[in-house]
Amino acid sequence: MFDALLSLTDVGSAQGFLLGALAAFAAGLMIAFAYMFRSVYTRGFAVTLALLPVVVQSVICIVNGNLGTGVAVMGAFSLVRFRSAPGGAREICSVFLAMAAGLAAGTGYLVLALALAAGVSLLSALLLLARFGEMPSRHKALKITIPESLDYTGVFDDIFRRYTSRCELVSVRTTNMGSLYRLQYHILMRSGAHEKEFIDELRCRNGNLEIALGRMAAEHEEL
């Protein structure tokens, strides 16, 4: 079985190159479908994941052990500047997997490229279904707006002790020309605590100004 995974295909011929491209494209499709599983995605990124292994496989076949060609390709790619928003951890993992599959196909390990894409994609789907690493729903982000006349130091401590197991003040900033403070907390709600009662008590304390309670910020998923 392992000998089959490590069997080499001559990618120097036209037939070998086409077989490598087809294997790389099949691997890219598997990676793209795995990324789209239970994920918010864009069409452009999904298409990129499907085609990236083919691009990498083509580059490897062009170089094909030629040092001069490799240096020329490296110089050409160094002229390209990529500008994009920071990617999430899952996106970066998918890009690296697509590149690994393309490298395997470009060096002639076609079965290994397909097995790598299928295996890692299956593991990714299983981990998502098992909710591996998912933060408990009791972890919340809380934002409270208070008037400038109210000293925020310890003003909500008694309420937090009744409704939360852990509370951390992570940021304080002014708003509305300095007439208001906006406090941001990371909290862990107690088991069985009622969010509405919690918010109602906070409203009585902050003068019925804006309060927001929701999931932890998504930026923690970025690398």
C-alpha positions as CSV (number, residue, x, y, z in Angstrom):
1,M,0.0,0.0,0.0
2,F,2.7,2.4,1.0
3,D,4.7,1.4,-2.1
4,A,1.7,2.5,-4.2
5,L,1.6,5.9,-2.5
6,L,5.3,6.5,-3.2
7,S,5.2,5.2,-6.8
8,L,6.6,7.7,-9.2
9,T,5.1,8.8,-12.5
10,D,7.3,10.3,-15.3
11,V,6.0,13.8,-15.4
12,G,8.6,14.8,-18.0
13,S,6.5,13.4,-20.8
14,A,3.4,15.0,-22.2
15,Q,1.2,12.2,-21.0
16,G,2.8,12.3,-17.5
17,F,2.3,16.1,-17.3
18,L,-1.5,15.7,-18.2
19,L,-1.9,12.9,-15.7
20,G,-0.2,15.1,-13.1
21,A,-2.5,18.0,-13.9
22,L,-5.6,15.9,-13.7
23,A,-4.5,14.4,-10.3
24,A,-3.7,17.9,-9.0
25,F,-7.1,19.2,-10.2
26,A,-8.9,16.3,-8.5
27,A,-7.0,17.0,-5.3
28,G,-7.8,20.7,-5.6
29,L,-11.5,19.9,-6.0
30,M,-11.5,17.7,-2.9
31,I,-9.7,20.4,-0.9
32,A,-12.2,23.1,-2.1
33,F,-15.2,21.0,-1.2
34,A,-13.8,20.2,2.2
35,Y,-13.2,23.9,2.8
36,M,-16.8,24.8,1.7
37,F,-18.2,22.2,4.2
38,R,-19.9,24.2,7.0
39,S,-17.9,27.4,6.2
40,V,-18.7,30.9,5.0
41,Y,-16.7,31.2,1.8
42,T,-16.4,33.3,-1.4
43,R,-16.7,31.8,-4.9
44,G,-13.3,33.2,-5.9
45,F,-11.5,31.5,-3.0
46,A,-13.1,28.2,-3.7
47,V,-12.1,28.4,-7.4
48,T,-8.5,29.3,-6.3
49,L,-8.3,26.3,-4.0
50,A,-9.4,24.0,-6.9
51,L,-6.8,25.5,-9.3
52,L,-3.8,26.1,-7.0
53,P,-2.5,22.5,-7.0
54,V,-2.5,22.6,-10.8
55,V,-0.5,25.8,-10.8
56,V,2.0,24.5,-8.3
57,Q,2.3,21.2,-10.3
58,S,2.9,23.1,-13.5
59,V,5.7,25.2,-11.9
60,I,7.4,22.1,-10.5
61,C,7.2,20.4,-13.8
62,I,8.7,23.4,-15.6
63,V,11.6,23.5,-13.1
64,N,12.1,19.7,-13.2
65,G,15.6,19.8,-11.5
66,N,16.9,22.6,-13.7
67,L,18.7,25.0,-11.3
68,G,18.7,27.9,-13.8
69,T,15.0,27.5,-14.5
70,G,14.3,27.3,-10.7
71,V,16.2,30.6,-10.1
72,A,14.3,32.3,-12.9
73,V,10.9,31.1,-11.6
74,M,11.8,32.3,-8.1
75,G,12.8,35.7,-9.5
76,A,9.6,36.0,-11.5
77,F,7.4,35.1,-8.5
78,S,9.4,37.6,-6.3
79,L,8.2,40.4,-8.5
80,V,4.5,39.6,-7.7
81,R,3.1,41.3,-4.6
82,F,0.1,39.8,-3.0
83,R,-2.2,42.1,-1.1
84,S,-5.2,40.6,0.8
85,A,-7.0,40.7,4.1
86,P,-5.6,38.5,6.8
87,G,-6.9,34.9,6.4
88,G,-8.4,32.7,8.9
89,A,-6.7,29.6,10.2
90,R,-8.8,27.3,8.1
91,E,-8.2,29.3,5.0
92,I,-4.4,29.2,5.5
93,C,-4.5,25.5,6.2
94,S,-6.4,24.9,3.0
95,V,-3.9,26.9,1.0
96,F,-1.0,25.0,2.4
97,L,-2.7,21.7,1.7
98,A,-3.4,22.7,-1.9
99,M,0.3,23.6,-2.3
100,A,1.4,20.3,-0.8
101,A,-0.9,18.4,-3.2
102,G,0.5,20.3,-6.1
103,L,4.1,19.7,-5.1
104,A,3.4,16.0,-4.7
105,A,1.7,15.8,-8.2
106,G,4.5,17.9,-9.8
107,T,7.2,15.6,-8.5
108,G,5.4,12.5,-9.8
109,Y,3.7,11.2,-6.7
110,L,0.2,11.3,-8.1
111,V,-1.4,8.7,-5.8
112,L,0.2,10.4,-2.8
113,A,-1.2,13.8,-3.9
114,L,-4.8,12.4,-4.1
115,A,-4.4,10.4,-0.8
116,L,-3.1,13.5,1.0
117,A,-5.9,15.7,-0.2
118,A,-8.6,13.1,0.5
119,G,-7.2,12.1,3.9
120,V,-6.7,15.6,5.3
121,S,-10.1,16.8,3.9
122,L,-11.8,13.8,5.6
123,L,-10.1,14.6,8.9
124,S,-11.1,18.2,8.6
125,A,-14.7,17.3,8.0
126,L,-14.7,14.8,10.9
127,L,-13.2,17.4,13.3
128,L,-15.9,19.9,12.3
129,L,-18.6,17.4,12.9
130,A,-17.2,16.5,16.3
131,R,-17.1,20.2,17.1
132,F,-13.4,19.8,18.0
133,G,-11.9,23.0,19.5
134,E,-15.2,24.8,19.6
135,M,-15.5,27.3,22.4
136,P,-18.4,26.7,24.8
137,S,-21.4,28.9,24.1
138,R,-21.2,30.3,27.6
139,H,-18.1,32.3,26.5
140,K,-19.4,35.8,25.6
141,A,-18.2,39.2,24.5
142,L,-19.9,42.0,26.5
143,K,-19.9,45.7,25.5
144,I,-21.4,48.2,27.9
145,T,-21.8,52.0,27.4
146,I,-21.7,54.2,30.5
147,P,-21.8,57.9,31.1
148,E,-18.5,59.7,31.8
149,S,-19.7,60.5,35.3
150,L,-19.9,56.9,36.3
151,D,-16.6,55.3,37.6
152,Y,-16.4,52.0,35.8
153,T,-13.9,50.5,38.3
154,G,-15.8,47.8,40.1
155,V,-19.2,49.3,39.3
156,F,-20.6,46.0,37.9
157,D,-18.6,43.6,40.1
158,D,-21.6,42.4,42.2
159,I,-23.6,41.7,39.1
160,F,-20.7,39.8,37.5
161,R,-20.3,37.7,40.6
162,R,-23.9,36.5,40.4
163,Y,-24.1,35.8,36.7
164,T,-20.6,35.0,35.5
165,S,-17.8,32.5,36.5
166,R,-15.1,34.6,35.0
167,C,-15.0,38.2,33.8
168,E,-12.1,40.2,32.2
169,L,-12.1,43.9,31.2
170,V,-10.2,43.9,27.9
171,S,-10.6,47.5,26.6
172,V,-12.0,50.9,27.5
173,R,-12.5,53.7,25.0
174,T,-14.3,57.0,24.8
175,T,-17.1,57.8,22.4
176,N,-19.6,60.5,21.6
177,M,-17.0,63.3,22.0
178,G,-15.8,61.9,25.3
179,S,-19.2,62.0,27.0
180,L,-19.5,58.2,27.1
181,Y,-17.2,55.3,27.9
182,R,-17.5,52.0,26.0
183,L,-16.3,49.0,28.1
184,Q,-15.5,45.6,26.5
185,Y,-15.5,42.4,28.6
186,H,-14.8,38.7,28.0
187,I,-17.1,36.8,30.3
188,L,-18.0,33.2,31.0
189,M,-21.7,32.9,32.0
190,R,-22.6,30.7,34.9
191,S,-24.5,27.5,34.0
192,G,-28.2,28.3,34.1
193,A,-27.8,32.0,34.3
194,H,-30.5,34.0,32.4
195,E,-29.0,36.5,29.9
196,K,-32.1,38.7,30.0
197,E,-32.0,39.2,33.7
198,F,-28.2,39.8,33.5
199,I,-28.7,42.5,30.9
200,D,-31.7,44.1,32.8
201,E,-29.5,44.5,35.9
202,L,-26.7,46.0,33.8
203,R,-29.2,48.4,32.2
204,C,-30.3,49.7,35.6
205,R,-26.7,50.3,36.5
206,N,-25.5,52.1,33.3
207,G,-28.5,54.4,32.9
208,N,-30.2,52.3,30.2
209,L,-27.5,53.0,27.7
210,E,-26.4,50.6,25.0
211,I,-25.4,47.0,26.0
212,A,-24.3,44.3,23.5
213,L,-23.8,40.6,24.5
214,G,-22.8,38.1,21.9
215,R,-20.2,35.6,20.7
216,M,-16.5,36.1,21.1
217,A,-15.0,38.2,18.3
218,A,-14.1,36.3,15.1
219,E,-10.6,37.8,14.8
220,H,-9.3,35.1,17.3
221,E,-9.4,32.6,14.4
222,E,-6.8,34.5,12.5
223,L,-3.2,33.5,12.4
